[in-house]
Amino acid sequence: MAKQVVKEKVFRYTAIFEPQVEGGFSVAVPALPGCISEGDTFEEAATNIKEAIELYLEGGLLSELETASLSPMIVAPIEISIKSR
């Protein structure tokens, strides 16, 4: 009997965590419009956004991502200098 090969794709996204005045964190994934979550702690927010990403991709976007020619998001720090007068 032949073994069945399971293929797994790994996706990596940048998540933006924003501390909330009332406590906890809101979190969004800019590469996945509308993919947002929250948590009372940073760890809870991180767990919740992972689940939100999985649900987002299972909702049909995965096949679109595989077939579309999307440019990857590039995140880079930008330094500026402002002269005082």
LUMPA-602520 format. One line per 5 residues: their letters; for each residue y, x, z of N, C-alpha, C, O. Coordinates in steps of 0.2 Angstrom, whole numbers, always signed. Layout:
residues N
a = Y,X,Z,Y,X,Z,Y,X,Z,Y,X,Z  ...
end
This chain:
residues 85
makqv = -6,+4,+0,+0,+0,+0,+6,+4,+0,+7,+9,+4  +11,+3,-5,+17,+7,-5,+22,+5,+0,+23,-1,+2  +25,+10,+3,+30,+9,+8,+37,+6,+4,+38,+8,-1  +40,+1,+7,+46,-1,+5,+52,+3,+7,+53,+4,+13  +56,+5,+2,+62,+9,+3,+68,+5,+5,+69,+0,+1
vkekv = +71,+6,+11,+77,+2,+12,+83,+6,+11,+84,+12,+13  +87,+3,+7,+94,+7,+5,+99,+4,+10,+100,-2,+11  +103,+9,+12,+108,+7,+17,+115,+11,+15,+115,+17,+13  +120,+7,+14,+126,+10,+12,+131,+10,+19,+131,+5,+23  +134,+15,+19,+139,+16,+25,+146,+16,+22,+148,+20,+18
fryta = +150,+12,+25,+157,+11,+24,+161,+14,+30,+159,+13,+35  +167,+17,+28,+171,+19,+33,+178,+16,+32,+181,+17,+27  +181,+13,+37,+188,+10,+37,+192,+13,+42,+190,+15,+47  +199,+13,+41,+203,+14,+46,+206,+8,+49,+207,+3,+46  +205,+8,+56,+207,+2,+60,+214,+4,+64,+214,+9,+66
ifepq = +218,-1,+64,+225,+0,+67,+225,-4,+74,+224,-10,+74  +225,-1,+79,+225,-4,+86,+232,-5,+89,+236,+0,+89  +234,-10,+91,+241,-11,+93,+240,-14,+100,+238,-20,+101  +243,-10,+105,+243,-13,+112,+247,-19,+113,+252,-20,+110  +245,-24,+116,+249,-31,+117,+252,-31,+124,+250,-28,+129
veggf = +258,-34,+124,+262,-34,+130,+258,-38,+135,+259,-36,+141  +255,-43,+134,+251,-47,+139,+245,-43,+141,+241,-46,+145  +243,-38,+138,+237,-34,+139,+232,-34,+133,+232,-39,+129  +228,-29,+133,+223,-29,+128,+225,-26,+121,+231,-24,+121  +222,-27,+116,+223,-24,+110,+222,-29,+104,+217,-33,+104
svavp = +226,-29,+99,+225,-32,+93,+223,-27,+88,+225,-21,+89  +219,-28,+83,+216,-23,+79,+215,-26,+72,+213,-32,+71  +218,-22,+67,+217,-24,+60,+214,-19,+55,+215,-13,+57  +211,-21,+50,+209,-16,+45,+213,-17,+38,+212,-21,+35  +218,-12,+37,+222,-13,+31,+219,-14,+25,+221,-17,+20
alpgc = +213,-10,+24,+209,-11,+17,+206,-17,+16,+203,-19,+11  +205,-21,+22,+202,-28,+21,+206,-33,+23,+207,-35,+29  +211,-36,+19,+216,-41,+21,+213,-46,+25,+208,-50,+23  +216,-48,+30,+214,-53,+34,+209,-52,+39,+206,-56,+43  +206,-46,+39,+201,-43,+44,+204,-41,+50,+207,-35,+51
isegd = +204,-45,+55,+208,-44,+62,+204,-46,+67,+199,-50,+67  +205,-43,+73,+201,-45,+79,+206,-43,+85,+211,-41,+85  +203,-43,+91,+206,-42,+97,+201,-40,+103,+195,-41,+102  +204,-38,+108,+199,-36,+114,+204,-35,+120,+209,-33,+120  +201,-36,+126,+204,-35,+132,+205,-28,+134,+210,-26,+137
tfeea = +201,-24,+131,+201,-16,+132,+200,-13,+125,+198,-17,+120  +202,-7,+124,+201,-3,+118,+194,-4,+115,+192,-5,+110  +189,-3,+120,+182,-3,+118,+180,-9,+116,+176,-10,+111  +182,-15,+119,+180,-21,+117,+183,-23,+110,+180,-26,+106  +190,-21,+109,+193,-22,+103,+189,-18,+97,+188,-21,+92
atnik = +187,-12,+99,+183,-8,+94,+176,-12,+92,+174,-12,+86  +173,-14,+97,+167,-18,+96,+168,-24,+92,+164,-25,+87  +173,-28,+93,+175,-34,+90,+177,-33,+83,+175,-37,+78  +180,-27,+81,+182,-26,+74,+176,-24,+70,+176,-26,+64  +172,-20,+73,+166,-19,+69,+162,-25,+67,+160,-25,+62
eaiel = +161,-30,+72,+158,-36,+70,+162,-40,+65,+159,-43,+60  +169,-40,+65,+173,-43,+61,+172,-40,+54,+172,-44,+49  +172,-34,+53,+171,-30,+47,+164,-32,+44,+163,-34,+38  +159,-32,+48,+152,-34,+45,+152,-41,+43,+149,-42,+37  +155,-46,+46,+156,-53,+44,+160,-53,+38,+158,-57,+33
ylegg = +165,-49,+37,+170,-49,+31,+166,-47,+25,+166,-50,+20  +162,-42,+26,+158,-39,+20,+152,-44,+18,+151,-44,+13  +149,-47,+23,+143,-51,+22,+146,-58,+19,+142,-61,+16  +152,-59,+20,+155,-65,+17,+156,-65,+9,+159,-69,+6  +154,-59,+6,+154,-59,-1,+158,-54,-4,+158,-52,-10
llsel = +162,-50,+0,+167,-45,-3,+163,-39,-4,+165,-35,-9  +157,-38,-1,+153,-32,-3,+151,-31,-10,+152,-26,-13  +149,-36,-13,+148,-36,-20,+154,-35,-25,+154,-31,-30  +160,-37,-23,+166,-36,-26,+168,-29,-25,+170,-26,-30  +167,-26,-19,+169,-19,-18,+165,-14,-22,+167,-9,-25
etasl = +158,-16,-23,+154,-12,-27,+155,-12,-34,+154,-7,-38  +158,-17,-37,+159,-18,-44,+166,-17,-46,+168,-15,-52  +171,-17,-41,+178,-16,-43,+179,-9,-43,+176,-5,-39  +184,-7,-47,+187,+0,-47,+193,+1,-42,+198,+1,-45  +192,+1,-36,+197,+1,-31,+199,+8,-29,+194,+12,-29
spmiv = +205,+10,-28,+207,+16,-26,+206,+17,-19,+207,+12,-15  +204,+22,-16,+203,+23,-9,+209,+23,-6,+214,+26,-8  +210,+21,+0,+216,+21,+5,+216,+28,+7,+211,+31,+9  +222,+31,+7,+223,+38,+10,+228,+37,+15,+234,+34,+15  +226,+40,+21,+231,+39,+27,+233,+46,+29,+229,+51,+29
apiei = +239,+48,+29,+242,+54,+30,+248,+54,+34,+252,+50,+33  +249,+59,+39,+255,+59,+42,+261,+61,+38,+260,+66,+34  +267,+58,+39,+273,+60,+35,+278,+63,+40,+280,+59,+45  +281,+69,+39,+286,+72,+44,+292,+71,+41,+293,+73,+35  +297,+69,+44,+304,+69,+42,+309,+72,+47,+307,+73,+53
siksr = +314,+75,+45,+319,+78,+49,+326,+74,+48,+328,+74,+43  +329,+73,+54,+336,+69,+53,+341,+74,+57,+340,+76,+63  +346,+76,+53,+351,+80,+56,+356,+76,+60,+358,+71,+58  +357,+79,+66,+362,+76,+71,+369,+77,+69,+370,+83,+66  +374,+73,+70,+381,+75,+68,+385,+76,+74,+391,+77,+74
end
